[in-house]
């Protein structure tokens, strides 16, 4: 009995610790195009709590995300609707550290969530230096669009407010290549 109890305790400890990975700071824009993420180089601190409603592979799911930018360090925590921690991502401008506590196949990978958040909140000039030749990230009123070198829309981001010097909060991200849509609802507690 002690042997089984020890084995169960070991398995619970492994599950509780989750899977932590250190990875180069890269993201896929399409199935063929991988880029280095830009550095988070902003003078603004940023904190946002959001309800993200995903439609991915014709299945809908929701997570709560906590996004923090402090001293050019980006941290994203994903929680289930019940408050269970799904993942934590830290990005220091050089390396992405991911800790996946619970895998949910109906959601894009945490690194893709990080990339989408960065595409929506970082200034265009920081992105333009890491995008492939001919690719463009374009702001126009309430939208930001990522286009490839053939002028095809890859990602479309919708905002609630116009471009400004402040970090804007997106309300929808649609990835046309990977086939998912994220509706974003702010959860301000003020």
Secondary structure by P-SEA (a helix, b strand, c coil): caaaaaaaaaaaaaaaacbbbbbccccccccccccccccccccbbbbbbbbcccccccbbbbbbbbbbbcccbbbbbbbcccccccbbbbbcccbbbbbbcccccccccaaaaaaaaaaacccaaaaaaaccccccccccccbbbbbcccccccbbbbbcccccccccccccccccccbbbbbbbbbccc
